[in-house]
Every structure is written in C-alpha cells, then in structure tokens.
Amino acid sequence: MRGIEFYDRLLDVPGPSAIAQLFYAGVFLVVVAVLLLSVNRMRWLGRALGIGGVLCFMLAMFLIHEQKVVETKDGRVTITHWRYSPATRFQVRVALLGLPAAAAFLMMQVYWSVKRRQRSRVPAHLKEGRLRLLRGDLDGALAEFNGILDVSPYLGEAYAHRAGVYQAQGRTDDALADLDQALRCDPQLAAAYLVRGRLLADRGSFEAAGADLDRYIAMRSSDVEGYLARGLCRAREGRDAEAVVDLQRVLRLTNHSDFTDPARVELDRLYAKVPEAEETEALQPPEVPIKSVLSALPKYDEDAEIPDEVQSRPASDLPSATPAVQATSPDKTLPPR
C-alpha cells in the first residue's frame, strides 16, 4: 500500500503549469528535429530530438490521465477523485495510443519529402562536382559526389565521377572499387569501361583491360579514344599486329593531335620493331547487307516456258498489255451509260 501511495503522490507533484511546460518542450524539440532533417544536417541528433519531443507529449498526457485530487470534508471524510473529467481522460487515452503511430507517420513523411527534394537536386550537384574537378578542387568535388551518393546510393554515374577524383588523387585502388560499383549499378555506363580498362592496363592486367576496352568499343564503335587505348594496351601486351590495326584505325578516324600524336609515336616504334607490320591495313567495318522492301515480293523466272493451254488460247481472250487497248477491244462491250 505504501508503494501505491508513493506512486500516487509522485504523479500528483507536477501541477498544470508543469504539464503545460512539458507540452511546450515537446513542441520545441519536434520543430528542431524537423528543421534538422529538412536540411539534412545532424540527422541522428534530429531523430533523437524528435523522439524526445514525442516522449514529452506522452508524459504530459499520462500525467493528465493519472493525476488525482484528495479532498477532506469535515476533517474526517477523505474523498479521492480524478483531477480531470472523464471525457478529457478518454481523449488522452486515445491520444496515447495514436500518438506514436502519428509521430512515426509524420516523421516518415518528412523524411521522404526531404529525400525527393534532394534527389531533384542531384543533376545540379553532379554538374557542380564536374566543374570542381575540372578546376582542380578535388576536395570540393569529392564532397559533392559523396553528398550525391548519400542521397542516391545506386547512381552509377556518381561512382564513376568519384573514381575520377580518386584517380586524380592517386588513389587507384579506391578508383577501381568505385568503377566496379558504378558498373554494377549501371552496366551500360560506357565511360566506366574505358577508364577501368586504362587503369587495369597501367597495372599490367592486360587481359582484364582488353575485355573492358572491347566492351567499350562494342558500345561506341566509332569512338577514337577507345581504339587508341586498346591499341596502346595491346602494344604493351605484345600483340603487335592487333595494336597496329587499332592505331592505324585511329589515324583514319581523326586528325586531332591529341589522338594522332600518341598513335604515330607508338606506330613508329612498332614499325621499327616489326617491319612487316607497316603493310598491315586497318580493318574496315563489316559490310552489312541492307534488305530492301522489294526483296519480300515474289520473284518470277523470265525464262520459264509458257504452258501449251495458254499458247493455244485466242488472242482476243488474252489480257491486253495496256488498259487503253483493253478498253477499246472489239470483243469487249462497254457498260451502258
């Protein structure tokens, strides 16, 4: 009994002003939590503050539901009754049951709305990251791409661009890991095959590099950069004839010095090493026959013999060569006018 009395006295200590302060504190904590989540800053702190605000609401309503008032009449009779009306206590019970679910629903709505807004800004952040990378601001570009991946963790393009930052920083292992992840997220990301093929060729993994460069060329068959990279890779691997074919194709496809100069330097080295390689010609693209609509029409043999029954038919029964002659044939009657 003493425990129950102590429990009742403890619940009755906070007065209406203290309960009002609990409600104010809950509102403040929830507002701060929503602001932190909306700006995507200190998300764990925002979640903790949101939970704290909900607990303040629940504690205030629990006190409203459980507080009692003890009155003494005539110095002998002690009467104990609820401080708040039965209607108020019923509403509090409903709120205590529904508040956690409502708070969770509200926070999820805020979270997803923030996510949608952040995803809509991803293209702008990608552009900004590329500009920072071109300017040499590697730390700023890395921060941009990291922020994008926090919002869209399966965006292969962001991994590919971050790999470029890692490559500029000399972190080849991290660059290769990001390129692998980029291709897992988007297998059609052609540029990632080219960059990964170059990095693997620099490491001496010529077989894997050749596979990536072959895939890149299959996706972009007219791109000079792919043929140049594959030709240099094959030359380093010792496949001189195939390297000559790729490098000669570079010279045929473009006259831009960024591509022709390294191709000519490597070709001169290969010609000096293998003189007969100079006679090798670049392979032309395969000639694919173009089907015409006329090929679907039936074909007739001009040399086929005319059947005897057709030859023995009178000339008047044979169809005329031209519609005009057929219309004026004497054996044919014109329809009445």
C-alpha positions as a printed Julia matrix, in Angstrom:
337×3 Matrix{Float64}:
   0.0     0.0      0.0
   2.81    2.37     0.77
   4.19    1.87    -2.72
   0.85    2.75    -4.27
   0.53    5.83    -2.11
   4.04    6.94    -3.04
   3.24    6.38    -6.75
   0.08    8.48    -6.48
   1.85   11.26    -4.63
   4.67   11.28    -7.19
   2.2    11.63   -10.07
   0.37   14.43    -8.31
   3.51   16.54    -7.81
   3.54   18.18   -11.31
   0.83   20.78   -11.5
  -0.96   22.17   -14.55
   1.9    24.61   -15.2
   4.46   21.78   -15.28
   2.28   19.81   -17.69
   2.0    22.88   -19.92
   5.79   23.23   -19.89
   6.11   19.6    -20.98
   3.89   20.32   -23.96
   5.95   23.41   -24.86
   9.17   21.41   -24.62
   7.72   18.69   -26.86
   6.71   21.23   -29.5
  10.17   22.83   -29.43
  12.0    19.51   -29.76
   9.81   18.33   -32.63
  10.25   21.61   -34.54
  14.04   21.46   -34.15
  14.05   17.82   -35.28
  12.03   18.63   -38.4
  14.39   21.5    -39.27
  17.49   19.34   -38.87
  16.01   16.58   -41.02
  14.85   19.03   -43.69
  18.35   20.49   -44.16
  19.98   17.04   -43.96
  22.27   18.07   -41.1
  22.93   16.06   -37.93
  20.25   13.56   -38.81
  20.9    11.35   -35.79
  20.52   14.33   -33.48
  17.32   15.31   -35.26
  15.88   11.84   -34.81
  16.83   11.82   -31.13
  15.21   15.22   -30.58
  12.07   14.09   -32.38
  11.79   11.02   -30.17
  12.39   13.2    -27.1
   9.6    15.56   -28.15
   7.15   12.71   -28.59
   8.08   11.36   -25.15
   7.4    14.8    -23.63
   3.92   14.77   -25.17
   3.24   11.26   -23.92
   4.47   12.04   -20.39
   2.26   15.13   -20.18
  -0.8    13.2    -21.34
   0.0    10.33   -18.98
   0.04   12.77   -16.06
  -3.31   14.2    -17.18
  -4.74   10.7    -17.28
  -3.39    9.53   -13.91
  -3.45   12.55   -11.6
  -5.89   12.51    -8.69
  -7.15   15.02    -6.16
  -7.62   14.2     -2.47
 -10.21   16.26    -0.59
 -11.08   16.13     3.11
 -14.56   17.08     4.25
 -15.45   17.87     7.86
 -11.97   16.81     8.87
 -12.99   13.16     8.8
 -14.07   12.13     5.31
 -11.37   11.83     2.66
 -12.5    11.82    -0.96
 -10.19   10.91    -3.85
 -11.24   11.63    -7.45
  -9.62   12.22   -10.83
  -8.33   15.73   -11.39
  -9.63   15.89   -14.98
 -13.02   14.97   -16.36
 -13.8    11.5    -17.8
 -14.16   13.0    -21.31
 -10.69   14.56   -21.08
  -9.18   11.31   -19.82
 -10.8     9.38   -22.66
  -9.34   11.76   -25.24
  -5.94   11.42   -23.59
  -6.16    7.62   -23.78
  -6.92    7.81   -27.49
  -4.03   10.23   -27.98
  -1.62    8.0    -26.05
  -2.49    5.08   -28.3
  -2.38    7.01   -31.56
   0.42    9.49   -30.91
   3.36    7.11   -31.54
   1.86    5.97   -34.82
   1.04    9.54   -35.86
   4.53   10.73   -34.93
   6.17    7.9    -36.87
   3.96    8.62   -39.89
   4.75   12.33   -39.73
   8.49   11.77   -39.46
   8.41    9.3    -42.37
   6.54   11.82   -44.49
   9.1    14.49   -43.66
  11.92   12.07   -44.4
  10.58   11.02   -47.81
   9.74   14.59   -48.82
  13.3    15.6    -47.98
  14.61   12.66   -49.98
  12.56   13.62   -53.02
  13.77   17.19   -52.83
  17.37   16.08   -52.52
  17.05   13.7    -55.49
  15.72   16.53   -57.6
  18.95   18.44   -56.92
  21.25   15.55   -57.9
  21.84   16.75   -61.53
  22.89   20.19   -60.28
  25.3    18.64   -57.77
  26.73   16.37   -60.48
  27.4    19.4    -62.66
  28.98   21.27   -59.77
  31.18   18.28   -58.92
  32.41   18.02   -62.51
  33.2    21.74   -62.59
  35.14   21.49   -59.33
  37.08   18.53   -60.72
  37.99   20.47   -63.87
  39.14   23.43   -61.76
  41.34   21.16   -59.65
  39.26   21.48   -56.48
  39.49   17.79   -55.65
  38.24   18.09   -52.07
  35.2    20.09   -53.14
  34.42   17.67   -55.97
  34.77   14.71   -53.6
  32.38   16.36   -51.13
  29.83   16.91   -53.9
  29.94   13.31   -55.09
  29.84   11.95   -51.54
  26.74   14.02   -50.89
  25.12   12.67   -54.05
  25.83    9.08   -53.04
  24.33    9.7    -49.61
  21.09   10.63   -51.36
  21.26    8.18   -54.31
  23.5     5.26   -53.31
  22.8     3.36   -56.55
  23.68    6.1    -59.03
  26.46    4.64   -61.17
  27.38    7.98   -62.73
  28.25    9.43   -59.32
  30.56    6.49   -58.57
  32.26    6.95   -61.95
  32.87   10.65   -61.31
  34.16    9.99   -57.8
  36.53    7.45   -59.31
  37.91   10.28   -61.44
  38.6    12.28   -58.28
  40.32    9.31   -56.68
  42.38    8.82   -59.83
  43.47   12.46   -59.73
  44.44   12.0    -56.08
  46.5     8.89   -56.91
  44.14    6.54   -55.05
  43.98    3.88   -57.75
  42.51    1.14   -55.55
  39.62    3.38   -54.49
  39.09    4.43   -58.1
  38.86    0.83   -59.28
  36.47   -0.03   -56.45
  34.21    2.86   -57.43
  34.32    1.87   -61.1
  33.35   -1.68   -60.2
  30.42   -0.37   -58.17
  29.43    2.02   -60.96
  29.22   -0.84   -63.46
  27.27   -2.98   -61.01
  24.74   -0.17   -60.68
  24.69    0.66   -64.41
  26.21   -1.94   -66.77
  25.6     0.39   -69.75
  27.94    3.09   -68.42
  30.39    3.03   -71.31
  32.86    5.6    -69.95
  33.45    3.45   -66.86
  34.71    0.58   -69.05
  37.17    2.9    -70.77
  38.58    4.35   -67.54
  38.77    0.98   -65.82
  40.46   -0.53   -68.86
  43.15    2.17   -68.79
  43.75    1.73   -65.06
  43.99   -2.04   -65.4
  46.39   -1.66   -68.33
  48.59    0.64   -66.23
  48.64   -2.06   -63.56
  49.62   -4.74   -66.06
  46.29   -6.59   -66.04
  46.15   -6.64   -69.82
  43.57   -9.4    -70.18
  41.01   -7.67   -67.96
  41.85   -4.32   -69.52
  41.36   -5.73   -73.01
  37.96   -7.12   -72.04
  36.84   -3.72   -70.75
  38.12   -1.91   -73.84
  36.47   -4.44   -76.13
  33.2    -3.82   -74.33
  33.63   -0.08   -74.68
  34.33   -0.31   -78.41
  31.34   -2.61   -78.87
  29.18    0.08   -77.28
  30.85    3.0    -79.12
  32.29    1.6    -82.31
  33.21    4.99   -83.82
  34.98    6.43   -80.79
  38.66    7.14   -81.43
  39.63    7.16   -77.77
  38.66    3.51   -77.35
  40.77    2.35   -80.29
  43.75    4.36   -79.07
  43.52    2.93   -75.55
  43.12   -0.62   -76.85
  45.97   -0.2    -79.33
  48.34    1.02   -76.61
  47.2    -1.79   -74.32
  47.8    -4.41   -76.98
  51.2    -2.94   -77.82
  52.26   -3.2    -74.17
  50.92   -6.74   -74.04
  53.0    -7.73   -77.07
  50.14   -8.18   -79.55
  51.87   -6.01   -82.15
  49.78   -6.82   -85.22
  46.5    -6.14   -83.46
  47.92   -2.98   -81.93
  48.91   -1.72   -85.4
  45.38   -2.32   -86.66
  43.85   -0.27   -83.83
  46.37    2.56   -84.1
  46.01    2.79   -87.89
  42.26    2.99   -87.41
  42.81    5.96   -85.1
  44.68    7.76   -87.87
  41.89    7.05   -90.31
  39.1     8.2    -88.0
  40.56   11.53   -86.88
  43.32   14.07   -87.4
  43.14   15.51   -83.89
  46.64   15.75   -82.44
  45.54   14.54   -79.01
  44.9    11.13   -80.55
  47.09   11.01   -83.66
  50.35   12.03   -81.95
  50.48    9.13   -79.45
  49.2     6.78   -82.16
  52.01    7.8    -84.58
  54.66    7.54   -81.87
  53.57    4.02   -80.99
  53.23    3.05   -84.66
  56.76    4.21   -85.4
  58.02    2.08   -82.53
  56.06   -0.93   -83.76
  57.25   -0.42   -87.36
  60.86   -0.33   -86.15
  60.27   -3.44   -84.08
  58.25   -5.37   -86.68
  58.94   -4.0    -90.19
  56.3    -6.16   -91.85
  53.64   -4.61   -89.6
  53.78   -1.45   -91.73
  51.97   -3.3    -94.5
  49.05   -4.1    -92.2
  45.9    -2.26   -93.1
  43.24   -1.19   -90.67
  40.2    -3.4    -90.79
  37.17   -1.85   -92.33
  33.83   -2.1    -90.58
  31.85   -5.13   -91.71
  29.53   -4.57   -94.65
  26.06   -5.47   -93.55
  23.67   -6.13   -96.46
  20.7    -3.78   -96.39
  17.45   -5.55   -97.09
  15.08   -3.84   -99.46
  11.31   -3.95   -99.37
  11.36   -5.33  -102.92
  13.15   -8.46  -101.71
   9.94   -9.51   -99.96
   7.97   -9.53  -103.24
   7.6   -12.81  -105.19
  10.12  -13.37  -107.96
   9.27  -14.74  -111.42
  11.51  -16.63  -113.75
  11.69  -14.79  -117.07
  12.97  -17.89  -118.91
  10.12  -20.13  -117.76
   8.18  -21.83  -120.59
   4.62  -20.73  -121.3
   2.12  -23.58  -120.88
   0.55  -25.03  -124.07
  -3.0   -24.16  -122.98
  -2.04  -20.51  -122.7
  -0.34  -20.55  -126.1
  -3.41  -22.14  -127.77
  -5.81  -19.51  -126.32
  -7.08  -16.96  -128.93
  -5.51  -13.6   -128.86
  -8.84  -11.95  -128.08
  -9.08  -13.87  -124.8
  -5.67  -12.78  -123.6
  -5.44   -9.71  -121.41
  -4.31   -6.58  -123.17
  -0.91   -5.15  -122.45
  -2.33   -1.72  -121.65
  -5.65   -0.68  -120.1
  -6.39    1.63  -123.03
  -6.17   -1.15  -125.61
  -8.25   -3.43  -123.42
 -10.97   -0.78  -123.1
 -11.28   -0.36  -126.91
 -11.13   -4.07  -127.78
 -13.92   -5.0   -130.3
 -14.72   -8.2   -128.43
 -15.44   -6.34  -125.24
 -18.69   -4.49  -124.7
 -18.8    -1.24  -122.86
 -21.21   -0.9   -119.97
 -24.38    1.11  -120.75
 -24.34    4.75  -119.89
